Amino acid sequence: MSLRVGLRLPACQRADRVAAAAAAAEAAGFDSVWVPDSQLLWRDTFASLALAAASTSRITLATGVTNLVTRHVSVVASAARTVQELAPERFVLALGAGRSAAGMIGAASTPTRALEEALHALRALLSGGSWPLGGVPARLTGAAGACPVYLGAGGPRNLRLACAEADGVILTGSLSAAEVTRSAADIRAFVAQSAQPGRPFDLVLWIRAHVSDGSVPDPRQWKPAVAIALMNAPAGTAEDLGVDPLILRRARGLQSDGTHNADWAESVASCDALISDEAAIGYARRYCLYGTPEEISRQATGLEQAGVTTLITTPLAGDTTFSLPRDFVDSFAATGLIGATECPVRPGG
């Protein structure tokens, strides 16, 4: 398979432990690790990536994603340069609207026009060029060179911007296989209409996963993830699974954007009565990589055939401030989708 498989790795413990987890992911054969950025929930993204760079030699390191609300574009450029120097040709700078980071401090997300301006500024600064910031010509001293820049796209305007200007796009949320296929077709069309239609372009899908070992699963642990997804899903999605979307408002312990929970156990207790076990399992089957290693391998093949070039995997159970996904790394190795390679993975290449 040419499909690249990455691991979402929140900086939920000390940065040296996050770096050790990145090294374990590299040893297991993952192609990339993606460290999300939410300043009050996790440790610093770039500090964790810098230590991970010093602890690894092959794996691609990426923000997953950083933002321009709590970080000025010049700060992002300097931080990116810092990681690039430690991990040349294996760093990806992924940007987003900053919904989680912004929501935690009562700020607004970055609009599409500002994201476009920042993307141009970052390309100029990282390449050693000048860019006006606040009316002052700015230049990054000791620029390490351009790196791939991706955009997380939660809506049509950011999707079109990514296809026009970026090196890759990250799709998130609950997408069925048919929806992924339709989105991939739209993305190919948008890239073909861009100023550089032949450039390498990475279609990244963020997806939850659960590898079955043959035992009966405990879907209670999945219910916060299911609640999160259904609250942000298109109309009718929850009802199709037998869930009343209105009762999901009673869920406690979910963060402002619904994707990052400070206390997963609290969320499990809150969501258990709101979502049946059958609905949780139905969600896993329809929207996640779920099943035996062989079944997950077939599902991933289908996503690759639909046009996905990179998967960012994360456990279906848990997205916390405490747990690194070490058990998930071990279980996912059984799918055969990951395997060590000898050279750095160049995103989009």
N, C-alpha and C positions, 0 to 999 in steps of 0.2 A: 504494500500500500504506500502511496505517496502522501497520504493524509498525515499531518503532523498533530501530535497530541500533547497538550500542555496541562499543567496543574495550577489551579488557583490556590495561592498560598498566602492567606492573611498574616500580617505581622502581629500575631496575637500573643506572642511571647517575646522574651528578650531577643534582640537582633542576632546574637550569635546562635541561638537555637533555631531561628528562622533560617539562617545560613546553613546550618547543619541539615535542616529538612530539605533545603534546595539541593544540597549535595546528595542526599538520599534519593531524591527524585531523579537527579542526573544518573546515579548508579543504577536505578531501576530502568532507565531508558526513556524517560519523558524527554520530549524535545524542548520544552520551555516551562518556566514558572512565571506566574503573573501575580504581582503583589498589589492588592488594592490600596486605595488612599482614602482614609477617613480619620481625621486627625484626633478626634476625641475617643475613638473606639480602639484603634490599633497604634502600634509603634510607628515611627516614621518610615515611610515607604522607601525613600532613597537611601537612608542609612542602612536599612535591611538589605536592599539590593547591592549596596557597596560591599557589605560583608559577604553576601552570597557570591559576588563576583570573585572575591579573593578566595572563596572556598570551592570554586568549581572551575572547570576548564573547557567544557563543551556546550553546556545547556544555554539556550537563549534566555535572557532575563528581561522582564518587561514590567512596566507599570500596568495596573489592571483595574481601573484607570486612575490617572492623576487628574487634577483639576486646576482651573484658573480663578477660583473664588478665594481660596485660602492661600494660594501661591501666585505671586506676580509672575508674569511671563519670563522676566529676567531671572527669577529664582528657579523656575523650572529649567531654563536653559543651563544655568550653572550646575544644577543637580544632575541633569542628564549628562553633561560633560564629565562630571565626576565618575559616574558609573561607566561611561564609554571608555575612559582611560583604563579602568580596571578590567573591562570585558570588551575589548575591541571587536567589532563586527558581530557581536552577539547581544546587543541591547536594542530593545524596541521601546519607544516613547509613545504610550497610548494615552490619549486625552479624552475627556468626557465633559459633560455639562456640569458635573460636580453635584449631583442631586443629594447624595448622602452627606458629603462634606458641608455643603451649603445648608442643608436642612438642619443639621445639628447646631448651627449658630444662627438660625433664623434669617439666612441670606437667600437671595434668589440665585437660581442656576444661571450658567453662562448662556446667553442667546447664541444662535447660529452665526450671526454676523461677527460677534466678538470671537467665537471659535475660529472662524476663517482668518480673521486678522492675526490671531495668536499663532495659527499654523504657519502663516507667511513669516511672521517675526521669528519663530523658532527655527525655521529652515535657514533664514539669513544668519542668525546669531550662531547657530551650531556649525555653520559652514565658514565662520570667520568674517562674515560680512557685517555691514552696519545696518541698523534699523532705528527709526525715530521712536523714542519712548518718552512720552510727556513733553514732546517738543525738543528733546535733546537727542542727538545722534548717539546711539549706544552700540558698543561692540564687546563681544565676549573674549576676554584675554585668554590665550591658550586654547582656543577652540579645537576640539578633537575631530571635527569633521561631521558631516551629516549622518544621521541615523534614520531608520525607518520610523515614520510617524503614522500612527493609526488613530482612528476616531471611534468611540463607542456611539452607536446610533440608536437612540430610543424612539425616534420619530422620523418622518419622511424628509424634513429639511436637513437634518444632520446626516441622514443616509445619502442624500444627493451630494452634500458637501464632501463626505468621505470619498465617494466615487469620483468626484471631480478633482480633488486636491490631495488626498492622503494616499498612503501605501497599503492601507488595509482598513477594513471595517469590522467592528465587533458587534454581533447581534446578541441580544440578551432577552431573557424572558421565556415564556412558555410558547414554543413553536412546535407544531406537529410536523411530521415528515413532509406532508403536502405543503404546509406553509413555508418550510425551509426551501423547498423546491421553487415555489413561486418567488420568494424573496431573492434567491440566488439568480433566477432569471432576470429579475428587475435590476439587480446589481450589475450583472454582465452588460445589460443594455445601457445603464448609466455610465459605466466605465468606457464603453465603446463610443459614447457621445462626448467624452471628455477631451481635453486638449492633448492628453497623452494616452490614447486608447490601448497602445501595445505594451504599456509598462507592467511589470509584475504587480499583482494585486492579490492580497491575502483576504479571503473571506473567512472570518473567525466566528465560531459559534460557541457561546458560553452555555454549558449544559450540565445539569446535575446528573449524578450516576450512582447506581447501587449494584454491586456485583454479588449475585446470589451464590452462597456456598451449599445450597441444597436444603438448608434449614428454613423453618417458617420465619419470615421476617417480622419485625415489630414495627408496623407502620405508624405507631404513635410518634416515634422519633422523627418521622418525615413531615408531620402535619404542619409545623410552622412554615416549612418551605412550600407546602401545598397552599396554605392560606395566603402567603405572600404572593405566589404566582396567580392565584385566582382573583385576588383583589386588584391586580393590575392587568388581567386578561381581558380580551374582547368580550362583549356582551354575549351571553349564552354559554360561555365556556364552563362556568361553575355549574350551571343548571344541567349541562350534559353529563356531569359527574354526580348529579344528585345533591348538590350543595346549594343552599340559599345564599347568594352573595351578600345579602343584607346582614345576615347574622355574623359574617366575618368581621364586622366592625367591632364586635365585642372582644376580639382577640387582644390580649395584653402582651407587652414586652417586645413589640415590633418597633424598629426604628423609623425615623421620619420617611425614608423612601421605601420602607418595607422589605429591604433586602438584607439588612445587617442587624442581627439581634444581639443585644448585649448579654442576655441570659437565655440560652436555648432551653434549659429546663423549665423556666417560667413560661416560655412560649409553648412548650409541649403541653404543660398542664392547662394552659388557657385554651389551646386549639383542639384538644382531644375531644371535648364535648361538641365542638362545632362541626367537625369533619369526621365522617365514619371511616372505619378501617378500609372498607370497600372503595370509598372515594379516593383515599390516599393511594391505594394500590393501583386504582384506575388511572390516576394522574401519573404515577411512575411509569406505567406501561405505555401511556400515550405520549408523554412529553419528555421523558428522561432516557438515558441509557440504563436499561434495567433488565436483569435476568442473569442467566448463566454466562460464563465467559464467552461461550460460543454464540449465544444470542446477542450479546453486546457487540461482538465482532461483526456480526451480520448487520446490526443496526448502524454501526459506524460506516460500514461499506456503503450502505444506502445513502447516508449523509454525504459521503465523498462523491458518490455518483450524482447527487443533486447539485454539487458545486462547492461544498464546504472544503476548504483547504487546511484549516486548523481548528481543532477542538480545544476549548478550555474546560477541563473537567473539574468538578467539585463534588464532595459527598452530598448525597441527598439528605442525610441526617447530620445536621449541625452546621452552623456558620457562626462561631462563637468568638468570644474574646480570650478563650483559654486553650483550645485544642488545636494542635497541628495535625494535619491529615496523614499521619504515618501509616495507620492501619489501611487507609484507603489506597495509598501507594502500593502496599503489598498486595492487596486484593486485586487491584487493577492490572497488575503485571500478568495475571493469569489470562487476560483477554487476548494476549498476543499482539495488542495494538501498539505496544511500546517495546523498544529494544535499543540498546546502546549503539551509538554511531561514533565514528572516529573523528569527524570534523564538525565545526560549528554549523548550526542550522541558520541559514540566511533567510529570514522571513520574506515571503513573496518571491523567492528565487526558485 
